[in-house]
Amino acid sequence: MDQQYKNIERQEEVKELYELEILRSQQTISNKDTMGHEPEI
């Protein structure tokens, strides 16, 4: 029972890190879209 509880806790932690990483990569992509390009004339 105790081991199972630890596994659930670990999964939550991994899930949070994963979601943060997705948010960070999405922000990086949107920053490139707005700032990473020279304006085309």
Distance bins in CASP14 RR format, pairs under 12 A and 6 or more apart:
PFRMAT RR
TARGET T0000
AUTHOR 0000-0000-0000
RMODE 2
METHOD distances of the structure
MODEL  1
1 7 0 0 0 0 0 1 0 0 0 0 0
1 8 0 0 0 0 0 1 0 0 0 0 0
2 8 0 0 0 0 0 1 0 0 0 0 0
2 9 0 0 0 0 0 1 0 0 0 0 0
3 9 0 0 0 0 0 1 0 0 0 0 0
3 10 0 0 0 0 0 1 0 0 0 0 0
4 10 0 0 0 0 0 1 0 0 0 0 0
4 11 0 0 0 0 0 1 0 0 0 0 0
5 11 0 0 0 0 0 1 0 0 0 0 0
5 12 0 0 0 0 0 1 0 0 0 0 0
6 12 0 0 0 0 0 1 0 0 0 0 0
6 13 0 0 0 0 0 1 0 0 0 0 0
7 13 0 0 0 0 0 1 0 0 0 0 0
7 14 0 0 0 0 0 1 0 0 0 0 0
8 14 0 0 0 0 0 1 0 0 0 0 0
8 15 0 0 0 0 0 1 0 0 0 0 0
9 15 0 0 0 0 0 1 0 0 0 0 0
9 16 0 0 0 0 0 1 0 0 0 0 0
10 16 0 0 0 0 0 1 0 0 0 0 0
10 17 0 0 0 0 0 1 0 0 0 0 0
11 17 0 0 0 0 0 1 0 0 0 0 0
11 18 0 0 0 0 0 1 0 0 0 0 0
12 18 0 0 0 0 0 1 0 0 0 0 0
12 19 0 0 0 0 0 1 0 0 0 0 0
13 19 0 0 0 0 0 1 0 0 0 0 0
13 20 0 0 0 0 0 1 0 0 0 0 0
14 20 0 0 0 0 0 1 0 0 0 0 0
14 21 0 0 0 0 0 1 0 0 0 0 0
15 21 0 0 0 0 0 1 0 0 0 0 0
15 22 0 0 0 0 0 1 0 0 0 0 0
16 22 0 0 0 0 0 1 0 0 0 0 0
16 23 0 0 0 0 0 1 0 0 0 0 0
17 23 0 0 0 0 0 1 0 0 0 0 0
17 24 0 0 0 0 0 1 0 0 0 0 0
18 24 0 0 0 0 0 1 0 0 0 0 0
18 25 0 0 0 0 0 1 0 0 0 0 0
19 25 0 0 0 0 0 1 0 0 0 0 0
19 26 0 0 0 0 0 1 0 0 0 0 0
20 26 0 0 0 0 0 1 0 0 0 0 0
20 27 0 0 0 0 0 1 0 0 0 0 0
21 27 0 0 0 0 0 1 0 0 0 0 0
21 28 0 0 0 0 0 1 0 0 0 0 0
22 28 0 0 0 0 0 1 0 0 0 0 0
22 29 0 0 0 0 0 1 0 0 0 0 0
23 29 0 0 0 0 0 1 0 0 0 0 0
23 30 0 0 0 0 0 1 0 0 0 0 0
24 30 0 0 0 0 0 1 0 0 0 0 0
24 31 0 0 0 0 0 1 0 0 0 0 0
25 31 0 0 0 0 0 1 0 0 0 0 0
25 32 0 0 0 0 0 1 0 0 0 0 0
26 32 0 0 0 0 0 1 0 0 0 0 0
26 33 0 0 0 0 0 1 0 0 0 0 0
27 33 0 0 0 0 0 1 0 0 0 0 0
27 34 0 0 0 0 0 1 0 0 0 0 0
27 35 0 0 0 0 0 1 0 0 0 0 0
28 34 0 0 0 0 0 1 0 0 0 0 0
28 35 0 0 0 0 0 1 0 0 0 0 0
28 36 0 0 0 0 0 1 0 0 0 0 0
29 35 0 0 0 0 0 1 0 0 0 0 0
29 36 0 0 0 0 0 1 0 0 0 0 0
30 36 0 0 0 0 0 1 0 0 0 0 0
31 37 0 0 0 0 0 1 0 0 0 0 0
END
